[in-house]
């Protein structure tokens, strides 16, 4: 078997499992992020999020109109992140809000693909897990956006935020604890709007698992009925 043939088979496998590639990139981003420190941390965050946005666009199996809207949001997101990294900090609230909108749109499109009535594949399972991770990323951006508007929206232990300013990786960690209802308690909401956002994420986290299991079980049952 030639090397070119093996490469074509691997590329075909990646094209058929795009959500698996996206999920792998999300997990690598979460694992590598704590290892990056110093001045390069901000660059890695911007590059990492931009790469995930591009992979998400590649993984989506949506209509052209949906891809066009999400593509425009992705373009605005990358430009806003780049401007923020170059010192235009006044754009940070806009950057976080646009990032949240884009991630939310990608999550919705992924769920539309995962929950359609076509046969269940491994790629759909990967897509369901990727959508769950992207929900946490979306609310991390929303929490960061709220902190820009209300600097004391969250109270954290000194080990997390010595200057009471939570960075995006810390918000990501906090978002996952809220989404999974873990609730370690070292970061707490202070303002009413912060509590409202947390309530919405908690409800989504519980309903996501229940709804997804029920939907997939129904699809499996219907598939079994259609078999000879």
N, C-alpha and C positions, 0 to 999 in steps of 0.2 A: 504494500500500500504506500503510495507516494506521499511525500510531506504536504504537497499542495492539496491532495485529496483530503488528508486528515484535517488540514486547516479549514477547508471548506465545510467539512462536517461539524467542526467546532463552532464556526461562525453561524452555521444554520441552527445549531443547538442554542446558541445565545439569542438569535433572532426569535426563536420559538419560546424562549424563557426570559423575556425581557424584564418581567417583574422580579424574577430571581436575581438578575444583575442589579436592579435597583435596590432590592432588599440587602444584597451583599454590600453595596456602596453605603447604605445607611448604617449598617452595623459597623463597617470599618470606620466611618466618620465618628461614630459614638466612641469606639475603642481608641482611636488615634488621638482624638481631641485632647484628652487629659495629658498626653505625652508631649504636647507642643506648648512651649512656654516662651516668655519673653516677647520681643517685638514681632516675632514670626507668628504668634498665636492669632493675632487679628488677620494677618494675611491668609493663614490656613483656614480660618473660619469663613472668610469671604470666598476663597477658592473652593473650599469644600461644599459650601451651600450652592455655589454656582454650578459645580459639577453635578450635584444631586438634582438641581433644577433641570439641567440638560438631559440627564438620564431619565428623569421622570417624563419629560416630553417625548423621549424616544420610546419609553415603555408604554405610553398611552395608546390604546387602540380606539380612538374616538373619531368623531366626524370632523371634517375639515374646519367647519365653523368653530367648533370647540377648541381645536388645536390652534386656530388663528387667535382666538381670545387669550388662551393660555400663553401662546407665544409672545404676544404683546406684553402681558404681565411679566413674563420671564425677562424680556428685554428691559423693561422698567426696573425690575428687581436687580439685575446685574449692574445696570448703570447707577442705581441708587447706592448699592453696596460699594461699588468702586469709588463713587464720590465721597461716601462716608469715610472710607479708608484713606482718602487723599486729604482729609482734614475738614471736609464740609460737614461738621457734626450737627449743624442745624437741620440737615436732611435725615437724621437718624429716625425720628418718628415716622416720617414718610417711608423710609426704607423698611422699617419693621412692619408697618401696616401693609405695604404692597407685598412683602414677603409672605405675610399671613394670608392675604387674599389669594396669592398664587398657590401656596401650599394647600389651602382649603379647596381651591378649584381642582388641583391635581388629585386630591383625595376623593373628591366627589366623582371625578371621571374614572378613577381606579375602581371605586365601588360599583359604578355603572357597568364596568367591564366584568367585575367579579360576580355580580349578582344577576347577570343576564341568564336566559334560559338555555344557552348552549351548554354542551357537555362540560363537566368539571375537569380541569387539567391541573397539573402541578403548578403551572404558571399562575393560574387563578388563586391557588392557595398562597403562593408567594405574594401575589398582589394584595390579598386580604391582610397579610401580616404587614406588608409595606404601608398599606393605608392606615393601619393602626398606629404605626410609628410616625407617619406623617401628621396624624391628628395631634400627637404630642408636640411635634415640631411647630405646627400651626399655633397652638396655644402658647408655646414658649415665645414665639414672636409677638403674640397678642399681649402677653404679660410684660415683655420688654417695651412694647409700645405704650402700655398703660403706665409703666414706671417713668417714661419720659414725660407724660402728662401729669402724673401724680408721683413725685419723687419718693414719697413715703408710703406707697401703696402696699409694700411688703416689708415685713420685719424678719430679719435673718440673724442667726447666731453669728458672733464675730468671726468664727472660723470660715464662714461662707462669704461674708461681706464686711470686712473691717471698716469700710467707709460707707456702709449702708447702700451701696450701689451694686445691684446684682447684674453680672454680665450674662450674655446669652447662654453659654454652656451651663451656668448655674440655673438659669430659667428652664433650660431643657431638662435638667435633672429634676427640678421641682415639678415640671409639667408631667413627667412620667410617673412621679409618685402620686399626683392627683388623678391621672387617667386610670391608673391601676388600683386606686383606693388604698395605697400603702400607708400614706399619712405618717411619715416619720416625725413631723412636727417641728423640725428645726427652722423651717421657713413658714411663716404664717401671713395670711392676708390681713390688711389693716383697714383699708377703705371699703366702702360698700360696693363700688364697682369691681374691685378685685375679688371680693367674695362672690359676686354675681358670676363673673367669668369662671371661677372655680366650680361653682355649682353646675354650670352648663357643661364643663368638661367632665365632671364626675358622672353626670347623667349620661353623656355620650359614651363614656367608657363602659358603664354597666349595660346600656342598651345595645352598644355595638356587639359585644360578645353574645348577648342573648339573641339578638336579631340575626346575626351571622350564622350561629349554630342552627337556629330554626330554619333559615333560608337554605342552607346547605343540606340539612337533613331532608327537607322537602324536595330538593333537586335530586338527591340520591334516591329517594323513594319513587319519584316519577320515572327516573332512569331505569330502576328495577322493574317497574310495571311495563315498560315498553320493550323489555327484553323478551325474546321468544321462549 
